Amino acid sequence: MTGPADEKGGRQKGAANLGEAYRKAAPYMGAATSLVGAVAGFTLLGYWLDGKAGNRTPWFTLLGALVGMVGGFVSFFRQVLGKGAGR
């Protein structure tokens, strides 16, 4: 049977393991957030430019989404592969 002291120690160890997992995952979560931010930012910039230019076809929106995806993926892979390569 486990007593209250054993349960408390188990919870603390579980919390420490969870904290360690978050510390290890933080760079990858940051890389994913920057990817989403780049795509969203450049797409919104293109949307705004289409509105200013009065385009009926959303060329700037499409171009912004493409630039955001390429730039975001390049940044994402540099961050993720940089961590795995021991940099």
C-alpha atoms as a printed R data frame, in Angstrom:
   type eleno elety resid chain resno       x      y       z
1  ATOM     1    CA   MET     A     1   0.000  0.000   0.000
2  ATOM     2    CA   THR     A     2   1.181  3.465  -0.743
3  ATOM     3    CA   GLY     A     3   0.892  6.251   1.757
4  ATOM     4    CA   PRO     A     4   0.314  9.961   1.231
5  ATOM     5    CA   ALA     A     5   4.060 10.611   1.096
6  ATOM     6    CA   ASP     A     6   4.479  8.090  -1.741
7  ATOM     7    CA   GLU     A     7   1.636  9.630  -3.747
8  ATOM     8    CA   LYS     A     8   3.032 13.142  -3.306
9  ATOM     9    CA   GLY     A     9   6.499 12.033  -4.441
10 ATOM    10    CA   GLY     A    10   4.973 10.333  -7.483
11 ATOM    11    CA   ARG     A    11   3.081 13.485  -8.425
12 ATOM    12    CA   GLN     A    12   6.208 15.578  -8.103
13 ATOM    13    CA   LYS     A    13   8.165 13.156 -10.257
14 ATOM    14    CA   GLY     A    14   5.364 13.167 -12.848
15 ATOM    15    CA   ALA     A    15   5.315 16.964 -12.878
16 ATOM    16    CA   ALA     A    16   9.090 17.033 -13.317
17 ATOM    17    CA   ASN     A    17   8.842 14.615 -16.243
18 ATOM    18    CA   LEU     A    18   6.086 16.718 -17.809
19 ATOM    19    CA   GLY     A    19   8.162 19.867 -17.364
20 ATOM    20    CA   GLU     A    20  11.163 18.187 -18.970
21 ATOM    21    CA   ALA     A    21   9.003 17.078 -21.897
22 ATOM    22    CA   TYR     A    22   7.796 20.646 -22.434
23 ATOM    23    CA   ARG     A    23  11.363 21.964 -22.283
24 ATOM    24    CA   LYS     A    24  12.416 19.462 -24.949
25 ATOM    25    CA   ALA     A    25   9.399 20.236 -27.147
26 ATOM    26    CA   ALA     A    26   9.607 24.043 -26.819
27 ATOM    27    CA   PRO     A    27  11.961 24.645 -29.781
28 ATOM    28    CA   TYR     A    28   9.726 22.562 -32.042
29 ATOM    29    CA   MET     A    29   6.578 24.321 -30.889
30 ATOM    30    CA   GLY     A    30   8.311 27.639 -31.540
31 ATOM    31    CA   ALA     A    31   9.329 26.515 -35.024
32 ATOM    32    CA   ALA     A    32   5.757 25.458 -35.804
33 ATOM    33    CA   THR     A    33   4.413 28.776 -34.525
34 ATOM    34    CA   SER     A    34   6.842 30.737 -36.705
35 ATOM    35    CA   LEU     A    35   5.786 28.655 -39.726
36 ATOM    36    CA   VAL     A    36   2.113 29.441 -39.146
37 ATOM    37    CA   GLY     A    37   2.928 33.089 -38.460
38 ATOM    38    CA   ALA     A    38   4.912 33.465 -41.685
39 ATOM    39    CA   VAL     A    39   2.151 31.949 -43.817
40 ATOM    40    CA   ALA     A    40  -0.576 33.977 -42.113
41 ATOM    41    CA   GLY     A    41   1.407 37.216 -42.165
42 ATOM    42    CA   PHE     A    42   2.376 37.100 -45.823
43 ATOM    43    CA   THR     A    43  -1.105 35.957 -46.858
44 ATOM    44    CA   LEU     A    44  -2.690 38.866 -44.997
45 ATOM    45    CA   LEU     A    45  -0.161 41.254 -46.531
46 ATOM    46    CA   GLY     A    46  -1.097 39.977 -49.984
47 ATOM    47    CA   TYR     A    47  -4.792 40.310 -49.172
48 ATOM    48    CA   TRP     A    48  -4.227 43.908 -48.090
49 ATOM    49    CA   LEU     A    49  -2.252 44.663 -51.260
50 ATOM    50    CA   ASP     A    50  -5.032 43.159 -53.397
51 ATOM    51    CA   GLY     A    51  -7.508 45.439 -51.646
52 ATOM    52    CA   LYS     A    52  -5.324 48.511 -52.229
53 ATOM    53    CA   ALA     A    53  -4.728 47.608 -55.869
54 ATOM    54    CA   GLY     A    54  -8.397 46.736 -56.473
55 ATOM    55    CA   ASN     A    55  -7.541 43.359 -58.002
56 ATOM    56    CA   ARG     A    56 -10.483 41.112 -58.804
57 ATOM    57    CA   THR     A    57  -8.156 38.099 -58.939
58 ATOM    58    CA   PRO     A    58  -6.227 37.686 -55.659
59 ATOM    59    CA   TRP     A    59  -2.745 37.519 -57.173
60 ATOM    60    CA   PHE     A    60  -1.009 39.216 -54.267
61 ATOM    61    CA   THR     A    61  -2.820 36.961 -51.785
62 ATOM    62    CA   LEU     A    62  -1.650 33.871 -53.648
63 ATOM    63    CA   LEU     A    63   1.875 35.252 -53.972
64 ATOM    64    CA   GLY     A    64   1.929 36.151 -50.273
65 ATOM    65    CA   ALA     A    65   0.770 32.661 -49.298
66 ATOM    66    CA   LEU     A    66   3.454 31.096 -51.499
67 ATOM    67    CA   VAL     A    67   6.219 33.329 -50.135
68 ATOM    68    CA   GLY     A    68   5.026 32.674 -46.583
69 ATOM    69    CA   MET     A    69   5.013 28.910 -47.117
70 ATOM    70    CA   VAL     A    70   8.479 28.817 -48.663
71 ATOM    71    CA   GLY     A    71   9.998 31.163 -46.094
72 ATOM    72    CA   GLY     A    72   8.185 29.487 -43.225
73 ATOM    73    CA   PHE     A    73   9.269 26.000 -44.232
74 ATOM    74    CA   VAL     A    74  12.876 27.092 -44.733
75 ATOM    75    CA   SER     A    75  12.868 28.660 -41.259
76 ATOM    76    CA   PHE     A    76  11.082 25.628 -39.773
77 ATOM    77    CA   PHE     A    77  13.549 23.116 -41.172
78 ATOM    78    CA   ARG     A    78  16.552 25.223 -40.206
79 ATOM    79    CA   GLN     A    79  15.321 25.362 -36.629
80 ATOM    80    CA   VAL     A    80  14.278 21.709 -36.403
81 ATOM    81    CA   LEU     A    81  17.249 20.206 -38.245
82 ATOM    82    CA   GLY     A    82  19.623 22.575 -36.494
83 ATOM    83    CA   LYS     A    83  18.477 21.154 -33.148
84 ATOM    84    CA   GLY     A    84  18.825 17.554 -34.328
85 ATOM    85    CA   ALA     A    85  22.290 18.102 -35.830
86 ATOM    86    CA   GLY     A    86  23.712 19.216 -32.496
87 ATOM    87    CA   ARG     A    87  24.062 22.907 -33.325
